[in-house]
Amino acid sequence: MGLFVWNHIADRKVAEHDAAVARDAQTGIMREAEPGDFGPEDARGAVLFIHGFGGNGNHFEQLPRRVAEAGWHARVLLLPGHGTVPTDFERTSADQMLNAVLDETRQLLQKHEKVVVLGHSMGGALATLAAAREPRVAGLILGAPYYAITPRWYYGLAPETWMRVGPSLMRWVYSNPNHQPVFRREVSRDIVSYAWFPTKAAVTAMGIAAQAADSATLAKINQPVLLLHGRRDEVTSPDAACRAVDKMSSATKRTVLLDNSNHILFWDHEREDIAREVLAFLKERL
């Protein structure tokens, strides 16, 4: 009875929150979550930005514009089920998200000589899968990629175990917008995300991460790789990310572990260091 009541209350809270969110009247997309293009359409190189679980292009802060200023075309993707309402996310499959990434990648490859995929969190797992399936990709940039969740002693069981049983117990999990996983707490309200997450979508994301972390997938990655990860990331495991990169076949790999950045690292204290690393990596690709 308790869980039934909680789920009923949560359904109402999700609807109330969605009604209060500022969004485009035509598309239904939340303000600042819109997909976008920056930089010259005829640039030699293009970068596809792939956001993470429940997020959108806002999570990259100013990085797409910085990339565009460096002469690249920056395409900021909005994954299916994202940027609208979390019930859309609940109905979105792993294949729908991966196909969207592959479609965008291949469209960019038709227009640009070099295409680099840059993924954050779940977007890092999707970028890994895209690079494994599309050998024409010129480089892979991983920002706090999701191959496994950061373990905590107080979880009791492995985080993935809790995620598997979640949908059978409750439909929604609340994430306070005032407490985003960023050490710069003052910017939490500027980061646009869903506040309510469907547990079914978490299981979908876990499946994407498992595919990306599979040894057979990683062995297919031979593009240059840049890994950026906070040592104290509260969401995705930096150890799992390092193990994944080690298994990649790439001849060129660079791992940058950050001391003062949490999960949404593009908004955090070392965002300028991250921008320099990304721009240097891109400069080497052209």
C-alpha positions in Angstrom: 0.0 0.0 0.0 2.9 2.4 0.8 4.5 2.0 -2.6 1.1 2.4 -4.3 0.5 5.7 -2.5 4.0 6.9 -3.3 3.7 6.1 -7.0 0.3 7.8 -7.1 1.7 10.9 -5.4 4.8 10.9 -7.6 2.7 10.7 -10.8 0.9 13.9 -9.6 4.2 15.6 -8.7 5.7 14.8 -12.1 2.6 16.3 -13.9 2.7 19.4 -11.7 6.4 19.9 -12.3 6.1 19.5 -16.1 3.3 22.0 -16.2 5.5 24.6 -14.5 8.5 24.2 -16.8 9.2 26.9 -19.3 9.1 25.4 -22.8 8.7 26.2 -26.4 5.0 26.4 -27.3 5.6 24.8 -30.7 8.0 22.0 -30.0 7.3 21.3 -26.3 11.1 21.4 -25.7 12.3 22.9 -22.4 13.9 26.3 -22.7 17.7 26.0 -23.2 17.4 22.3 -23.9 17.0 22.8 -27.7 19.3 21.1 -30.1 21.5 23.4 -32.0 24.3 24.1 -34.6 27.2 26.4 -34.1 30.1 27.4 -36.4 30.5 27.2 -40.2 28.3 24.7 -42.1 31.2 24.2 -44.5 33.9 23.6 -41.9 36.4 20.8 -42.6 35.6 19.2 -39.3 32.5 18.7 -37.2 31.9 17.7 -33.6 28.7 15.9 -32.5 27.9 16.6 -28.9 25.9 13.8 -27.2 24.5 14.6 -23.8 23.7 12.2 -20.9 20.8 10.6 -19.0 17.9 13.0 -18.6 20.0 15.9 -19.8 20.5 18.0 -23.0 23.0 20.2 -24.7 22.9 22.7 -21.9 25.1 20.3 -19.9 28.0 21.2 -22.2 27.8 24.9 -21.1 29.9 27.0 -23.5 32.0 24.3 -25.0 30.1 23.9 -28.3 30.5 27.6 -28.9 34.2 27.4 -28.0 34.6 24.6 -30.5 32.8 26.6 -33.2 35.1 29.6 -32.5 38.0 27.3 -33.2 36.7 26.7 -36.7 34.7 23.5 -36.3 31.0 22.9 -36.9 29.4 22.0 -33.6 26.2 19.9 -33.7 24.4 19.6 -30.3 22.1 16.6 -30.4 18.9 16.2 -28.3 18.4 12.5 -27.8 14.9 11.0 -28.2 12.9 11.2 -25.0 14.9 14.1 -23.7 14.2 17.8 -23.3 10.4 17.4 -23.2 8.7 15.4 -20.4 10.1 12.4 -18.5 7.2 10.2 -19.6 8.7 10.5 -23.1 12.0 9.2 -21.7 10.2 6.3 -20.1 9.0 5.1 -23.5 12.3 5.6 -25.3 14.4 2.5 -26.1 18.2 2.1 -26.2 18.0 1.4 -30.0 16.1 4.7 -30.5 18.8 6.7 -28.8 21.7 4.8 -30.5 20.1 5.1 -33.9 19.7 8.9 -33.4 23.4 9.2 -32.6 24.4 7.1 -35.7 22.0 9.0 -38.0 23.5 12.3 -36.8 27.0 11.0 -37.1 26.5 9.8 -40.7 24.8 13.0 -41.7 27.8 15.0 -40.5 30.1 12.6 -42.3 28.3 13.4 -45.6 29.1 17.1 -45.1 32.5 17.2 -43.3 35.9 15.6 -43.9 36.5 14.8 -40.2 33.8 14.1 -37.6 34.6 13.7 -33.9 32.0 12.4 -31.4 31.9 13.9 -27.9 29.7 12.2 -25.3 28.9 13.0 -21.7 27.8 10.4 -19.2 25.3 8.1 -21.0 26.2 10.1 -24.1 29.8 8.8 -23.6 28.5 5.2 -23.8 26.5 6.1 -26.9 29.5 7.8 -28.4 31.6 4.6 -27.7 29.0 2.5 -29.5 28.8 4.9 -32.4 32.6 4.9 -32.8 32.7 1.1 -32.7 30.1 0.9 -35.4 31.2 3.8 -37.6 35.0 3.5 -38.3 35.0 6.8 -40.3 34.7 8.7 -37.0 38.0 10.6 -36.6 38.1 10.8 -32.8 36.3 10.0 -29.6 36.0 12.4 -26.6 34.6 11.0 -23.4 33.4 13.3 -20.6 32.6 11.4 -17.4 31.4 8.4 -19.6 28.9 6.0 -18.1 30.3 2.5 -18.1 29.5 1.8 -14.5 28.0 3.8 -11.6 30.3 5.1 -8.8 29.9 2.6 -5.9 29.1 3.8 -2.4 29.4 1.7 0.8 26.0 2.8 1.9 24.3 1.4 -1.2 24.5 -2.1 0.4 24.1 -3.8 -3.0 25.7 -2.8 -6.3 24.0 0.2 -7.8 23.1 -1.8 -10.8 21.2 -4.3 -8.6 19.1 -1.6 -7.2 18.4 -0.2 -10.7 17.2 -3.6 -11.9 14.6 -3.9 -9.1 13.6 -0.3 -9.2 10.8 -0.4 -11.8 9.1 -3.2 -9.9 8.9 -1.0 -6.8 8.5 2.6 -7.9 8.1 4.4 -11.2 9.9 7.7 -10.4 13.0 9.0 -8.6 13.3 12.7 -7.7 16.5 14.7 -8.3 16.5 18.1 -6.7 17.5 20.8 -9.3 19.2 22.7 -6.5 21.7 19.9 -6.0 23.1 18.9 -9.3 26.2 16.8 -9.3 28.6 19.7 -9.7 30.9 21.2 -7.1 30.1 24.7 -8.1 26.8 24.6 -6.2 25.9 28.2 -7.3 25.3 27.0 -10.9 23.0 24.2 -10.1 19.9 26.1 -11.1 21.5 27.0 -14.5 21.8 23.4 -15.4 18.7 22.2 -17.2 17.6 18.6 -16.5 14.6 16.5 -15.7 13.8 16.7 -12.0 11.9 13.4 -12.1 13.5 10.3 -13.6 11.7 7.1 -14.7 13.2 4.0 -13.2 12.5 2.2 -16.4 14.8 4.6 -18.2 17.6 4.0 -15.7 17.4 0.3 -16.7 17.6 1.3 -20.3 20.7 3.4 -19.7 22.3 0.6 -17.7 21.9 -1.6 -20.8 23.6 1.0 -23.0 26.5 1.2 -20.5 26.9 -2.6 -20.5 27.0 -2.7 -24.3 29.6 0.1 -24.4 31.8 -1.5 -21.7 31.8 -4.9 -23.4 35.3 -6.0 -24.3 34.2 -6.8 -27.9 32.9 -3.3 -28.4 35.9 -1.6 -26.9 38.3 -3.7 -29.1 36.7 -2.1 -32.1 37.6 1.4 -31.1 40.8 2.4 -32.9 40.2 6.2 -33.2 42.2 8.6 -31.0 40.5 8.9 -27.6 40.4 11.7 -25.0 39.0 10.8 -21.6 38.1 13.5 -19.1 36.8 12.4 -15.7 36.6 13.8 -12.2 38.4 11.7 -9.6 35.5 12.4 -7.2 32.6 11.9 -9.7 29.6 11.0 -7.6 27.7 9.4 -10.5 29.9 7.5 -13.0 32.9 5.6 -12.0 36.3 7.0 -13.2 37.9 3.6 -12.5 35.5 1.9 -14.9 36.1 4.6 -17.5 39.9 4.1 -17.3 39.5 0.3 -17.6 37.3 0.8 -20.7 39.8 3.1 -22.4 42.6 0.6 -21.6 40.7 -2.0 -23.6 40.3 0.2 -26.6 42.5 -0.6 -29.6 43.4 3.0 -30.2 47.1 3.9 -30.7 46.5 7.4 -29.4 44.8 7.8 -25.9 44.9 10.6 -23.4 43.4 10.4 -19.9 42.9 13.5 -17.9 41.7 12.9 -14.3 40.4 16.1 -12.7 40.7 16.9 -9.0 37.9 19.4 -8.6 35.2 18.4 -11.0 32.1 16.4 -10.3 29.8 14.6 -12.8 28.6 17.6 -14.9 32.2 18.6 -15.4 31.6 21.1 -18.2 30.1 23.4 -15.7 32.6 22.8 -12.9 35.7 24.4 -11.6 38.1 22.9 -14.2 35.9 23.7 -17.2 38.7 25.9 -18.7 41.2 23.1 -18.4 38.6 20.8 -20.1 38.1 23.3 -23.0 41.9 23.5 -23.5 42.1 19.7 -23.6 39.3 19.4 -26.1 40.5 22.1 -28.4 44.0 20.7 -28.4 42.7 17.2 -29.2 40.6 18.7 -32.1 43.5 20.7 -33.4 45.5 17.4 -33.8 42.7 15.8 -35.8 42.9 18.3 -38.7 
